[in-house]
């Protein structure tokens, strides 16, 4: 069915060529010569688009626009005017017009405006799908040629780009194709990690990526050599694609200096990856050098209660003796207090803010049915993250930081992946409970399905006992016990988990912003 248009202009008779042109294109056009009649028409009829002259006798176009928006707030209005005065444009834009045309207009301008308003989303969807189809083959070919970390970073960035573009365009027909391509990428990444991970730790060289234990020294320390206050904001369990959807909210406040990433260690959990980040050491090194600051997995106390002490010692080893602040946010009240604390942080060269929300969101999504519905897929999960960020005390605090000259670093400890393929494993009662990795003895599993590190010292991981080993799930897999298999599958299938090997968990953002 073709669109119905209302055109309000006191010189409507002069517009007959345009109206005839639109009629020949299949549009139905209702004509009025003043704002009052336009409002009455809007009350009586449904219109797909309204063309509104700004300068009409009686009530003005701007006044007519305001009343139309009260009656039908969602109807697109195109303001047409002879005037190029800035205040008229501002008034029209403030009333959320769909387009703004300057007289004299021609028929192609009008048609382009209609196409953009009425068909824009469909055209974008079709064009995005077409572009991805063309890129699909190239992505597949390039994927087979990736040999190093930088290559995998570039591949992951491209996949995230297309995931966001397809989601933004509303294209759903390509979802399964992209999901298949992401699975192929994670298969390749898992093989890369299996072949290189322990060598990255034991024999680092120029090709070794920046990892959890080297990120602060290699990426943060060089930034805090000058006098600009730096705010390191670590949002737990914050994936690269989640960063990309909140980036637009920060563009007006900051200049993007670096859109960078680093590679997390295994396991991709707070206990291991975040302690390693703050300590500048691998887990077994922390346990050996600072036994009072390392909490074993079987211990009941919190696994990240010594981050500030570990970080202070890392800075000292790096020659940074300046005072810094450390703030961990674990609830809404603490977040609100953070906003009030920002003015007290300006005298520090470095301020660390650890914000625990996304991880809680991930766990809530697993355990609560309402959250499962709200975040049923990747796009919805990103959308909830973006909505949370926009309305969070963290964003309020960042806006306060943006009021003065400052540097903001946004990063994380690890990401997460939506799992969908259970693999069976058997272990004793001492086996760790994480679904993406297991630490224990006498683990029984299919060697082809999991990545095993039989000697934890090869990956600089603490040994729970002499016969302990680690196994890691790859891609979309998660581990389930045979004796409770159906429960685990029903409970955790399609949930967001972390601890294992995937692009989403291991290639994480390290973003540098500076206030405008």
MOSUL-V65817 format. One record per backbone hydrogen bond with DSSP energy under -1.0 kcal/mol. NH is the residue of the N-H (numbers start at 1). CO is the residue of the C=O. Records with the same first field share a line. If there is no record, write none. Layout:
NH=CO + CO
This chain:
5=28
6=49
7=30
8=51
9=32
12=9
14=11
15=12
16=13
19=15
20=16
21=17
22=18
23=19
24=20
25=21
26=23
27=22
28=3
30=5
32=7
38=34
39=35
40=36
41=37
42=38
43=39
44=40
45=41
48=4
49=4
50=76
51=6
52=78
53=8
54=80
61=54
64=60
65=61
66=62
67=63
68=64
69=65
70=66
71=67
72=68
75=72
78=50
79=99
80=52
81=101
89=85
90=86
91=87
92=88
93=89
94=90
95=91
96=93
98=77
99=77
101=79
103=81
110=106
111=107
112=108
113=109
114=110
115=111
116=112
117=113
118=114
119=115
123=119
124=120
125=121
126=122
127=123
128=124
129=125
130=126
131=127
132=128
133=129
134=130
135=131
136=132
139=135
140=136
141=137
142=138
143=139
144=140
145=142
146=143
152=148
153=149
154=150
155=151
156=152
157=153
158=154
159=155
160=156
161=157
162=158
163=159
164=160
165=161
166=162
167=163
168=164
169=165
171=166
175=172
178=174
179=175
180=176
181=177
182=178
183=179
184=180
185=181
186=182
187=183
188=184
189=185
190=186
191=187
192=188
193=189
194=190
195=191
196=192
197=193
200=196
201=197
202=198
203=199
208=205
214=211
215=211
218=214
219=215
220=215
221=216
223=220
224=220
230=349
231=407
232=351
233=409
234=353
235=411
236=355
243=239
244=240
245=241
246=242
247=243
249=246
250=247
253=250
254=250
255=514
257=512
258=512
260=510
262=508
263=210
264=506
269=267
273=269
275=270
276=272
277=273
278=274
279=275
280=276
284=460
286=282
287=283
288=284
289=285
290=286
293=290
299=296
310=306
311=307
312=308
313=309
314=310
315=311
316=312
317=313
318=314
319=316
320=315
325=350
327=352
329=354
335=331
336=332
337=333
338=334
339=335
340=336
341=337
342=338
344=341
345=342
348=345
351=230
352=325
353=232
354=327
355=234
356=329
357=355
361=357
362=358
363=359
364=360
365=361
366=362
367=363
368=364
372=368
373=369
374=370
375=371
381=377
382=378
383=379
384=380
385=381
386=382
387=383
388=384
389=385
390=386
391=387
392=389
396=392
397=393
398=394
399=395
400=396
401=397
402=398
403=400
404=401
407=229
408=513
409=231
410=511
411=233
415=505
417=497
419=495
420=476
421=476
423=478
425=480
426=444
431=428
432=439
438=471
440=469
444=426
449=446
451=472
453=470
458=455
459=456
460=457
461=456
468=465
469=440
470=453
471=438
472=451
473=436
475=501
477=474
478=421
479=435
480=423
484=481
485=482
488=484
489=485
490=486
491=487
492=488
493=489
494=419
495=492
497=417
501=473
506=502
507=503
508=262
510=260
511=410
512=258
513=408
514=255
515=406
516=253
